């Protein structure tokens, strides 16, 4: 069984998604995002930063909300300071009205926030 799709990293103007991405989600991402690389169960979305501070980068935040709208959860990774899931929770904590989003951990437990 394939691991479900999830955002696994956000860095250097790249958003990396890994896991099984269904055809509908993949098509929607391809139509709305700049894709740098696609391999089996992995794709990289590029974006051009609009600010030096990631928490003020509206281009990044808009891409993440698009990914959220497509239904892809944000991965938990407690080995890094800001996993994609933690980044989204931090946006909420800073008062951004980003709506609901899902996170997923290594045990495939999905949680909703927002």
Buried (B, 14 or more C-beta within 10 A) or exposed (E): EEEBBBBBBBEEBEBBBBBBBEEEBBEBBEEEBEEEEBEEEBBBBBBEBEEEEBBEBEEBBEBBBBBBEBEBBBBBBEEEEBBBBBBBBEBBEEEBEBEEBBBBBEEEEEEEBB
